[in-house]
Amino acid sequence: MAEPTRSPVAHVRALGIALVLLLQLLDATPLPELRESHLRNPIAWDELNRWSGVLTQAGIAMTPEEMLQFGLALGDGSRAFRKVALRPWHPFRRLTGTGQSWGLFAYPDPYAGRLTVDALGADGEWREAYRAPGAGHPALVAQLEYRRVRGVYDDAADRPKPRKVYDRLAAWVAQRTFEELPETTEVKVYFERTHVVRPDRRRGEEESEVRSVRRFGPDGPLPGSEPSSPSAGDEP
């Protein structure tokens, strides 16, 4: 029995799918794209010390600093290779929305940002309307912890001056807070930068830092907000 002939459209579709899979594989492959700031991170440095000891016991003498320099050289090479290989395909990836932007096997950040929303009531008392993760008004918790919304502010948590997309998010959060808590006269949106330590380490005296404060009244932004970082990709 003769096999059915496939149309040219089917071949083009198959080639397109194969191309997208190939680009995704290249983009998502965990090549070590390291920078010195990554490896000077206290948690990463602990790992370098641990692996230095493992290698020494195996008869390979390599200090943590030598491992750091080796990792940086390897990272520079892999970053250059990926950039050259993917550059011709940037228009195609923008058109199809198939870019890979999340980090695979990333090390944990010991300085995490906790989104917090405070509401000033008519009685003059500040109350916590939302505090990540999961604390506060149920409607705000449901909205702010939705993965697509969380993806906006997760990227801004560790920036000294977040970009203007954070301003738009903060304005939306304030609007939702005024709607859910009608007695509110002022809303303050900010990040609480916390220092997460290993169980065998003691916390320092400075456990948290307030940053990226945005203040709003019922009619819009109020004075006292911190400036945002300009970005070529941000729209006014």
C-alpha positions in Angstrom: 0.0 0.0 0.0 1.5 3.3 -1.0 2.3 5.8 1.7 0.2 9.0 1.7 2.1 12.0 0.3 2.6 14.9 2.7 2.0 18.5 1.5 4.8 21.0 1.4 3.1 22.9 4.2 3.5 19.8 6.5 7.3 19.8 5.7 7.6 23.5 6.4 5.7 23.1 9.7 7.9 20.2 10.7 11.1 22.2 9.9 9.8 25.1 11.9 9.1 23.0 15.0 12.5 21.3 14.7 14.1 24.8 14.5 12.3 26.0 17.6 13.3 22.9 19.6 16.9 23.3 18.5 17.0 27.0 19.5 15.3 26.2 22.9 17.8 23.4 23.5 20.7 25.7 22.8 19.2 28.5 24.9 18.2 26.3 27.9 21.3 24.1 28.0 22.9 24.9 31.4 26.2 26.3 30.1 28.1 28.1 32.9 27.6 31.8 32.1 29.3 33.0 35.3 30.4 36.5 36.5 32.7 37.3 39.4 29.8 38.8 41.4 28.0 35.4 41.2 31.0 33.5 42.6 31.8 36.0 45.3 28.3 35.4 46.6 28.7 33.9 50.2 26.7 30.8 49.3 28.6 30.3 46.1 31.9 30.8 47.9 30.9 28.2 50.5 30.4 25.8 47.6 33.8 26.6 46.1 35.4 25.9 49.5 33.6 22.6 49.7 34.5 21.4 46.2 38.1 22.5 46.8 38.2 20.2 49.7 36.6 17.4 47.7 39.2 17.8 44.9 42.1 18.0 47.4 41.0 14.7 48.9 40.9 13.2 45.4 44.5 14.3 44.8 43.7 17.4 42.7 45.1 20.5 44.3 42.9 23.5 43.5 42.2 26.5 45.8 38.8 28.2 45.8 40.3 31.2 44.1 41.7 29.0 41.3 38.3 27.3 40.9 36.8 30.8 40.7 39.1 31.9 37.9 38.6 28.6 36.0 34.8 29.1 36.3 35.0 32.7 35.0 37.1 31.6 32.0 34.7 28.8 31.2 31.8 31.2 31.7 33.2 33.8 29.3 33.7 31.2 26.6 30.3 29.6 26.9 28.6 33.0 27.0 30.4 34.1 23.8 29.5 30.9 22.1 25.8 31.1 22.9 25.7 34.8 21.9 27.2 34.1 18.5 25.1 31.1 17.8 21.8 32.7 18.7 22.3 36.2 17.4 21.1 35.5 13.8 17.9 34.0 15.2 16.8 37.0 17.4 14.2 38.3 14.9 12.7 34.8 14.6 12.6 34.3 18.4 11.0 37.8 19.0 8.4 37.0 16.3 7.5 33.6 17.7 7.9 34.5 21.4 10.2 31.5 22.0 13.0 33.0 23.9 14.3 31.3 27.0 14.8 33.9 29.8 14.8 31.9 33.1 17.9 30.6 34.8 18.3 26.9 35.0 20.2 25.5 38.1 20.7 29.1 39.5 22.2 29.4 42.9 20.0 30.7 45.7 20.1 34.4 46.5 20.7 35.0 50.2 19.3 38.5 49.9 15.6 38.0 49.0 13.1 40.7 48.4 9.7 40.5 50.2 6.9 42.5 48.6 4.9 44.4 51.3 1.8 46.6 51.1 0.8 48.8 54.0 -2.6 50.6 54.2 -3.3 53.7 56.3 -6.8 53.6 57.7 -9.1 56.5 58.5 -8.2 56.1 62.1 -4.5 57.0 61.3 -3.2 53.5 62.0 -1.0 51.6 59.4 -2.0 48.0 58.8 -0.3 45.3 56.7 -2.5 44.7 53.6 -0.2 42.2 52.1 3.2 40.6 53.0 4.7 37.9 50.9 4.2 35.1 51.0 0.6 34.6 51.7 -0.1 37.1 54.5 -2.8 39.9 54.2 -6.1 40.5 52.6 -7.2 37.3 50.8 -8.0 39.2 47.5 -4.6 40.8 47.4 -2.9 37.5 48.2 -4.7 35.8 45.4 -3.8 38.5 42.9 -0.2 39.2 43.9 0.8 35.5 44.1 -0.6 34.6 40.7 2.5 33.5 38.8 2.3 36.0 36.0 1.9 38.9 38.4 4.6 37.6 40.7 7.0 37.4 37.7 6.8 41.2 37.3 8.0 42.0 40.8 10.3 39.1 41.4 12.7 40.6 38.9 12.6 44.0 40.7 13.2 42.7 44.2 17.0 42.7 44.1 17.4 46.0 42.2 18.6 49.0 44.2 16.4 51.1 41.8 13.8 49.0 40.0 12.7 50.0 36.5 9.5 51.8 35.6 7.5 48.6 35.2 7.7 48.4 39.0 6.1 51.9 39.2 3.2 50.7 37.1 2.9 47.5 39.2 2.9 49.5 42.4 0.2 51.9 41.1 -2.0 48.9 40.2 -1.4 47.3 43.6 -2.4 50.6 45.3 -5.5 50.8 43.2 -6.5 47.3 44.1 -5.8 48.0 47.8 -8.1 51.1 47.8 -10.8 49.0 46.1 -10.5 46.0 48.5 -10.1 48.2 51.6 -12.4 51.3 51.1 -11.5 52.9 54.4 -7.8 53.3 53.3 -6.5 56.8 52.9 -2.9 56.0 51.8 -1.1 53.0 50.5 2.7 52.2 50.7 4.2 49.6 48.5 7.8 48.5 49.1 10.3 45.6 49.3 11.7 44.3 52.5 15.1 43.0 51.6 15.9 40.1 54.0 19.1 38.2 54.6 18.5 34.5 54.5 21.3 32.6 56.3 22.1 28.9 56.5 20.9 27.0 59.7 24.5 26.8 61.0 25.0 30.6 60.7 23.8 33.3 63.1 21.9 36.2 61.8 23.5 39.6 62.0 21.9 42.6 63.7 20.7 44.0 60.3 18.1 41.4 59.3 16.1 43.5 56.8 16.2 46.7 54.7 13.3 48.6 53.3 13.7 49.7 49.7 11.8 50.8 46.6 9.1 52.6 48.5 6.1 53.9 46.5 3.4 55.9 48.2 -0.1 56.5 46.8 -3.2 58.4 47.8 -6.7 57.8 46.4 -5.9 60.3 43.5 -2.5 59.0 42.6 1.2 59.0 43.6 2.4 60.9 46.7 5.7 62.6 47.4 8.3 60.5 49.1 8.6 57.7 46.6 12.1 56.6 45.5 13.1 57.2 41.9 13.1 54.4 39.3 16.0 53.3 37.2 15.6 54.4 33.5 15.6 51.7 30.9 15.6 51.8 27.1 13.1 49.0 27.1 10.6 50.8 29.3 7.8 52.9 28.0 6.8 56.1 29.8 
